[in-house]
Amino acid sequence: MCGIVGAIAGRDVVPVLIEGLKRLEYRGYDSAGIAVVVDGAVRRVRRTGRVSEMEAAAGAEDFHAPLGIGHTRWATHGGVTEGNAHPHISHDTLALVHNGIIENHEAQRERLSRLGYVFESQTDTEVIAHLIHHHQSQGLDLLAALQASARELDGAYALAVIDKRDPDRMVVARMGCPLLVGLGDGENFVASDVSAILQATRRVIFLEEGDTAEITRSAVRVFDGAGAAVERGEHLSDVSLASLELGPYRHFMQKEIHEQPRALADTIEAIIDAAAFEPTLFGKDAEAVLRGIDGVQILACGTSFYSGSVARYWIEAISGLPCSVEIASEYRYRKAVANPKHLIVTISQSGETLDTMEALKYAKSLGHTRTLSICNVPESAIPRASGLVFYTRAGAEIGVASTKAFTTQLVGLFALAVTLAKLNDRLGAEQEAAYIEDLRQLPGSVQHALNLEPQITSWAEKFTLKHHALFLGRGVHYPIALEGALKLKEISYIHAEAYPAGELKHGPLALVDAEMPVVVIAPKDALLEKVKSNMQEVRARGGELFVFTDADSNFSASEGVHVIRTPRHVGVLSPIVHTIPVQLLAYHTALSRGTDVDKPRNLAKSVTVE
């Protein structure tokens, strides 16, 4: 959600800002804008719609400057209008961009209105601009005014501010939302996502909670929440520009679906190389942490919650430890009963998901000290706040609907289940070798599933004019049905729900008719015969079945029953392989319906607000 980019240099930074905003489009947005300081004035251009529209307007107005900030906005306070778009300006002197939500903005708005400030938008962001200007009017310089304002804000924010009276620096602040500084040669940058500045530098500093910073062409000074100067380590980003390019694919989602064999191979590489499940997969101190636990609590949102739901089956069946899975945004607001011997596992593709981050903070406040993050973005906030980390190696994921991040999360969670079993003396050498062989075969099995794309495309055509769909699964494949329904609704806008197949007769069966396609995840496992009975319930009510099963199952197509066989049943890792068909079904249905596959309406890639 929302995106920030800023630059100060001895050259025109407008192309840097615009390219950066284009790199941030995947996060989800509805308006874009830039502001620059040049010739003693602050100039601004904003547009609703795509960055390209704003770019054209900036070109028409001949924007060139050595200092500027840019923003893509995802509307929260106030509608999608040019007046609500960022940057916001106070008294024609300072311009500001903001990610996050200010919870006390109404009280601050009333206070500033009494002081004579006139508001031109409905946003919480304009409050911050006027608040900084007010502190400047009391004699504080730009940095001190930002720091004073930050102390008066409740909520989450990443801020970048420029001022025409102070053209040689930019100031920034971070609380609850990601922000990093990019280091160049005689020029420096700021961004909410490293992808926005890869065109200029790979050297970055990640700001910590409560940090503020002053950025000039030649230096970066960082201050902690107390205002003391601090050093933050420099990192070399391993994200490549190539990973951010579409290449031969029509959409990033299609590209990322097809990248899964490589992403999975990269993620399991350390296990295959070691020919063992070692605690060091999760950090150098992992053995001491993991050996002493007596249960697992998983906290996540959205697709990551579904990966955690699969993991619950694995952890309990393989390691023998109890496991619970909870939506992070619910956990953080209930009076949870803490067990310090439980391992808290947070799952986040971006590592910046606000609800998950706050849930982790809440768990730690209850006395949980054993924490593990499963994440795709090194050095992001959630891994930095966790004691142990498993980094998936999916590479940059641009499409809003997660694909390769989800399947690589499942690999990390499977590795955790097996490692816990090993530490609890529930895993023999023979079984460990068998699990390693399962992982070794996994990328190939996923590639075989990808080869089913032509058949799945023909199914998608049958879904094009539908308004509702039902997904069914049992056991460890029920969360895959949930994930399939989520993908379909996210990008095709078809209303889709998922249920455990055994729940059909407890309500959902009332919805089934000839216009309600029913997708069934039915691999050849211990529950297959039960699933077949549930399918008969659907056919008896005139429902049309679309069944994903295995090559060695005894299914056959018939009137009203369509069957696609994935590769032979791959045992415990079957949920990963069966994820591929539901991803492809959603993608091709959306393609047939003509929706925006990579940027579905109302959604954002990185959810950094409540």
NORCOR-V237265 format. One record per residue. N is the residue number from 1. SS is DSSP state (A for helix, B for strand, O for the rest). OMEGA is omega in degrees with one decimal (* if undefined). D_FIRST is the distance of its C-alpha to the first C-alpha in whole Angstrom. Layout:
BEGIN
n->{N;N}
ss->{SS;SS}
omega->{OMEGA;OMEGA}
d_first->{D_FIRST;D_FIRST}
END
This chain:
BEGIN
n->{1;2;3;4;5;6;7;8;9;10;11;12;13;14;15;16;17;18;19;20;21;22;23;24;25;26;27;28;29;30;31;32;33;34;35;36;37;38;39;40;41;42;43;44;45;46;47;48;49;50;51;52;53;54;55;56;57;58;59;60;61;62;63;64;65;66;67;68;69;70;71;72;73;74;75;76;77;78;79;80;81;82;83;84;85;86;87;88;89;90;91;92;93;94;95;96;97;98;99;100;101;102;103;104;105;106;107;108;109;110;111;112;113;114;115;116;117;118;119;120;121;122;123;124;125;126;127;128;129;130;131;132;133;134;135;136;137;138;139;140;141;142;143;144;145;146;147;148;149;150;151;152;153;154;155;156;157;158;159;160;161;162;163;164;165;166;167;168;169;170;171;172;173;174;175;176;177;178;179;180;181;182;183;184;185;186;187;188;189;190;191;192;193;194;195;196;197;198;199;200;201;202;203;204;205;206;207;208;209;210;211;212;213;214;215;216;217;218;219;220;221;222;223;224;225;226;227;228;229;230;231;232;233;234;235;236;237;238;239;240;241;242;243;244;245;246;247;248;249;250;251;252;253;254;255;256;257;258;259;260;261;262;263;264;265;266;267;268;269;270;271;272;273;274;275;276;277;278;279;280;281;282;283;284;285;286;287;288;289;290;291;292;293;294;295;296;297;298;299;300;301;302;303;304;305;306;307;308;309;310;311;312;313;314;315;316;317;318;319;320;321;322;323;324;325;326;327;328;329;330;331;332;333;334;335;336;337;338;339;340;341;342;343;344;345;346;347;348;349;350;351;352;353;354;355;356;357;358;359;360;361;362;363;364;365;366;367;368;369;370;371;372;373;374;375;376;377;378;379;380;381;382;383;384;385;386;387;388;389;390;391;392;393;394;395;396;397;398;399;400;401;402;403;404;405;406;407;408;409;410;411;412;413;414;415;416;417;418;419;420;421;422;423;424;425;426;427;428;429;430;431;432;433;434;435;436;437;438;439;440;441;442;443;444;445;446;447;448;449;450;451;452;453;454;455;456;457;458;459;460;461;462;463;464;465;466;467;468;469;470;471;472;473;474;475;476;477;478;479;480;481;482;483;484;485;486;487;488;489;490;491;492;493;494;495;496;497;498;499;500;501;502;503;504;505;506;507;508;509;510;511;512;513;514;515;516;517;518;519;520;521;522;523;524;525;526;527;528;529;530;531;532;533;534;535;536;537;538;539;540;541;542;543;544;545;546;547;548;549;550;551;552;553;554;555;556;557;558;559;560;561;562;563;564;565;566;567;568;569;570;571;572;573;574;575;576;577;578;579;580;581;582;583;584;585;586;587;588;589;590;591;592;593;594;595;596;597;598;599;600;601;602;603;604;605;606;607;608;609;610}
ss->{O;O;B;B;B;B;B;B;O;O;O;O;O;A;A;A;A;A;A;A;A;A;A;O;A;A;A;O;O;O;B;B;B;B;B;B;B;B;O;O;B;B;B;B;B;B;B;B;O;O;A;A;A;A;A;A;A;A;A;A;O;O;O;O;O;O;B;B;B;B;B;B;B;O;O;O;O;O;O;O;O;A;A;A;O;O;O;B;B;B;O;O;O;B;B;B;B;B;B;B;B;B;O;O;A;A;A;A;A;A;A;A;A;A;O;O;O;O;O;O;O;O;O;O;A;A;A;A;A;A;A;A;A;A;A;A;A;O;O;O;O;A;A;A;A;A;A;A;A;A;O;O;O;O;B;B;B;B;B;B;B;B;B;O;O;O;O;O;O;B;B;B;B;B;B;B;O;O;O;B;B;B;B;O;O;O;O;B;B;B;B;O;O;A;A;A;O;O;O;O;O;O;B;B;B;B;O;O;O;O;O;B;B;B;B;O;O;O;O;B;B;B;B;O;O;O;O;O;B;B;O;O;O;B;B;B;O;O;O;O;O;A;A;A;O;O;O;O;O;O;O;A;A;A;A;A;A;A;O;A;A;A;A;A;A;A;A;A;A;A;A;A;A;A;O;O;O;O;A;A;A;A;O;O;O;A;A;A;A;A;A;O;O;O;B;B;B;B;B;B;O;A;A;A;A;A;A;A;A;A;A;A;A;A;A;A;A;A;A;O;O;B;B;B;B;B;B;A;A;A;A;O;O;O;O;O;O;O;O;O;O;B;B;B;B;B;B;B;O;O;O;O;O;A;A;A;A;A;A;A;A;A;A;A;A;O;O;O;O;O;B;B;B;B;B;O;O;O;O;O;A;A;A;A;O;O;O;B;B;B;B;O;O;O;O;O;O;O;O;O;O;O;O;A;A;A;A;A;A;A;A;A;A;A;A;A;A;A;A;A;A;A;A;O;O;O;O;O;A;A;A;A;A;A;A;A;A;A;A;A;A;A;A;A;A;A;A;A;A;A;O;O;A;A;A;A;A;A;A;A;A;A;A;O;O;O;O;B;B;B;B;B;B;O;A;A;A;A;A;A;A;A;A;A;A;A;A;A;A;A;A;A;O;O;B;B;B;B;B;B;A;A;A;A;A;A;O;A;A;A;A;O;O;O;O;O;B;B;B;B;B;O;O;O;O;O;O;A;A;A;A;A;A;A;A;A;A;A;A;A;O;O;O;B;B;B;B;B;B;B;O;O;O;O;O;O;O;B;O;O;B;B;B;B;B;B;O;O;O;O;A;A;A;A;A;A;A;A;A;A;A;A;A;A;A;A;A;A;A;A;A;A;A;O;O;O;O;O;O;O;O;O;O;O;O;O;O;O;O;O}
omega->{178.2;-179.7;-179.2;168.4;177.9;-178.0;171.2;-171.3;174.5;-179.2;176.8;-176.8;-178.3;176.0;177.3;-179.3;-177.0;177.5;177.8;178.8;176.4;178.7;-178.6;-175.9;-176.7;-176.1;-177.7;-178.1;177.4;174.2;-178.5;178.6;173.3;172.0;-179.1;171.9;-178.5;177.3;175.6;-179.5;172.2;-179.3;-174.2;170.1;-179.1;176.2;167.4;-178.3;-171.3;178.0;-178.3;177.8;176.1;178.6;179.3;179.1;177.7;177.1;179.9;-179.2;174.0;179.7;173.1;-178.9;177.5;-178.2;-180.0;177.4;179.1;-173.6;164.8;-173.7;169.0;-166.3;168.8;178.3;-178.5;-175.3;-179.2;179.3;177.5;179.7;178.5;-178.9;176.4;-1.7;173.1;-173.9;174.6;174.1;177.5;-178.2;-177.4;177.7;-173.5;169.6;-169.9;165.3;176.2;-179.7;176.4;-172.8;-179.5;-175.6;-179.0;178.3;178.9;178.3;179.1;-179.7;-178.0;175.9;177.5;178.4;175.4;179.7;180.0;-176.7;-178.5;-178.4;175.6;-171.7;170.2;-176.0;-178.4;176.0;-176.7;-180.0;-179.5;179.5;177.3;178.7;178.3;179.9;174.9;180.0;176.7;174.4;179.4;174.3;-171.0;-179.3;-179.3;178.3;176.2;-178.3;178.1;179.2;-179.3;179.9;-177.8;-177.5;171.8;179.0;-177.2;179.9;159.9;-172.2;169.5;-171.8;171.7;-175.6;-178.0;179.2;-176.1;-167.4;-175.9;177.9;173.2;178.1;-175.3;177.2;-179.0;170.6;175.4;178.6;-175.4;174.6;179.6;178.6;175.9;-174.7;178.2;178.6;-176.2;178.1;-179.7;-169.7;173.6;-179.3;173.9;-177.1;-175.7;-179.2;-176.9;-175.2;-179.9;176.2;-174.1;-176.3;172.2;179.7;-173.8;171.0;177.4;178.2;-179.4;178.2;177.1;-178.2;164.1;-179.7;174.0;-174.3;174.1;178.9;-170.8;-173.3;172.9;176.2;-177.4;-179.8;179.3;-176.0;177.5;179.0;179.7;178.0;-179.0;174.7;174.0;-173.0;176.1;-179.8;176.2;-177.0;177.3;174.4;-178.4;175.8;-179.6;-178.9;-179.9;180.0;-176.9;-179.0;-174.7;-174.3;179.9;-177.8;176.5;179.0;177.4;178.5;-174.7;172.5;-176.3;176.5;-172.5;176.4;179.2;180.0;179.0;178.7;179.0;-176.8;-178.6;-173.3;-176.9;179.3;-179.4;-179.0;-179.1;-175.4;-178.2;172.1;-176.2;177.2;-179.0;171.8;-173.5;179.4;-173.5;179.9;-170.3;-175.4;-179.2;-179.3;-173.4;-176.4;-174.4;-174.7;175.2;176.2;-178.0;174.7;-178.8;179.8;-177.4;178.9;172.0;-179.6;179.4;175.4;179.4;175.5;175.8;179.5;172.7;-176.2;179.3;178.3;-178.2;-174.5;-178.2;-177.2;-173.3;-175.0;-178.7;179.4;175.3;-177.9;173.8;-178.0;-176.7;173.9;-171.9;-177.0;175.3;-178.1;-173.1;-177.8;174.8;179.5;-177.1;174.6;-173.1;169.6;-175.2;178.7;173.6;173.9;175.9;179.6;174.6;-178.0;179.7;176.5;-173.8;-173.0;-177.7;-178.3;-169.8;-178.1;179.5;177.6;-179.5;176.2;176.7;178.0;-179.5;178.7;179.5;178.6;178.2;178.3;176.7;179.3;-179.4;-173.6;179.3;175.0;170.5;-166.3;-179.1;-173.9;179.3;175.4;175.4;-167.1;-175.2;174.9;-179.5;-179.6;-176.8;179.3;179.9;-178.0;165.5;178.4;169.4;-176.5;-178.2;-172.7;-177.9;176.2;-172.8;-179.8;-179.2;179.2;-174.1;178.8;-176.4;175.6;-179.6;-176.3;177.1;171.8;179.9;177.0;179.3;179.8;175.2;177.7;177.7;-179.5;-177.9;179.1;177.4;177.5;-179.4;-179.5;179.8;177.9;177.4;-176.2;176.3;-178.4;-178.7;179.5;177.5;178.1;179.1;177.6;177.8;177.6;175.6;178.5;179.9;-178.4;-171.5;-179.6;178.5;178.7;177.6;177.4;176.7;177.6;177.1;-179.8;177.9;-173.1;179.9;178.9;-178.8;177.3;179.3;174.8;-176.1;179.2;178.8;-179.1;-168.9;-175.6;179.2;178.8;-177.7;175.4;179.3;177.2;-179.2;173.9;177.3;177.7;-175.5;178.7;175.4;176.6;176.5;172.8;175.8;179.6;177.6;178.0;178.9;-179.1;-177.9;-178.0;-178.5;-168.0;178.5;-178.6;170.9;177.6;-176.8;177.5;177.8;179.2;165.1;-173.4;179.2;-180.0;-176.6;-174.0;179.4;175.7;-174.0;-178.4;178.4;-178.2;-169.5;169.7;-175.4;-178.5;-178.6;176.7;-179.0;179.7;-176.2;171.7;-170.0;177.7;-180.0;178.2;-173.4;-177.0;-173.7;-178.4;175.8;-179.7;178.7;178.4;178.5;178.2;177.7;176.5;178.9;-177.9;-179.4;178.7;177.1;180.0;178.9;-174.0;174.0;-166.9;170.1;-179.1;-177.7;-177.6;-175.9;174.9;-176.1;178.1;170.7;179.2;176.8;-179.5;-180.0;179.3;179.0;-174.2;169.0;-178.0;170.8;179.2;178.9;-178.9;-174.3;173.8;-170.7;-178.9;-179.4;179.6;-179.6;-179.2;-178.0;173.0;-173.9;-179.7;-178.6;173.3;-178.8;178.3;178.8;-177.9;-174.9;173.4;178.1;178.7;-179.5;-179.1;176.2;178.4;179.3;-170.4;-174.7;-176.9;-178.8;-174.8;172.7;-175.6;178.3;-177.4;-176.0;-173.9;-174.7;172.4;177.2;*}
d_first->{0;4;7;10;13;17;20;24;27;30;29;27;23;22;22;20;17;17;17;15;12;14;13;9;9;9;5;5;7;10;12;12;15;17;20;23;26;29;33;32;30;26;25;22;20;18;17;15;15;14;15;18;19;18;20;23;23;23;26;28;28;29;26;27;27;27;24;21;17;14;11;8;7;6;9;10;14;15;15;14;17;18;19;16;14;13;16;18;21;24;28;27;27;24;20;17;13;11;8;9;11;15;17;20;19;22;25;24;24;27;29;28;29;32;32;32;28;28;24;23;20;18;15;16;15;18;20;19;20;24;24;24;26;29;29;30;32;34;35;32;31;27;26;28;27;23;24;26;23;21;24;24;20;19;16;13;12;12;14;16;19;22;25;28;31;29;29;29;26;23;22;18;17;15;15;13;10;11;13;16;19;20;24;26;30;30;27;24;20;17;13;10;11;14;14;14;17;19;21;23;23;22;24;21;21;18;18;19;18;20;21;21;22;25;24;27;28;30;29;26;27;25;26;25;24;28;28;30;30;29;28;25;26;25;24;24;21;22;20;21;21;23;20;18;20;21;25;27;24;23;20;17;18;21;22;20;22;25;24;25;28;28;25;27;30;28;27;30;32;33;34;36;38;39;40;39;36;36;35;34;31;29;30;34;34;33;37;37;34;34;38;38;36;37;34;30;27;24;21;17;15;15;16;17;19;21;22;23;25;27;27;29;32;32;33;35;37;37;37;39;36;35;31;29;25;23;19;18;17;20;22;21;22;26;29;29;32;32;34;34;35;32;30;26;24;20;18;15;14;11;13;11;10;11;13;15;15;17;19;20;21;23;25;26;27;29;31;29;30;30;26;25;21;21;18;17;16;19;19;16;16;17;20;21;21;23;27;27;24;24;22;22;22;20;19;16;14;12;13;10;13;15;18;20;18;19;23;23;21;25;27;26;26;30;31;30;32;35;35;35;38;40;40;41;44;43;43;46;46;46;43;41;43;42;38;38;40;37;34;36;37;33;32;35;34;31;32;34;32;30;33;33;31;34;35;31;31;34;33;29;32;33;30;29;30;30;28;28;28;29;29;31;32;34;34;31;30;29;26;26;26;23;21;23;23;19;19;21;19;16;17;20;20;23;23;24;25;27;30;32;35;37;36;36;40;38;36;34;37;38;35;36;38;39;35;33;33;33;31;33;32;36;37;40;40;42;40;41;44;42;39;42;43;40;40;43;42;40;42;45;43;42;39;38;37;35;35;34;37;38;41;44;43;46;44;45;43;45;45;42;41;39;38;37;38;35;37;40;39;37;38;35;32;33;29;28;30;29;26;26;28;25;23;25;26;22;22;25;25;22;24;27;25;23;20;17;17;14;11;13;12;10;8;5;6;5;6;6;8;11}
END
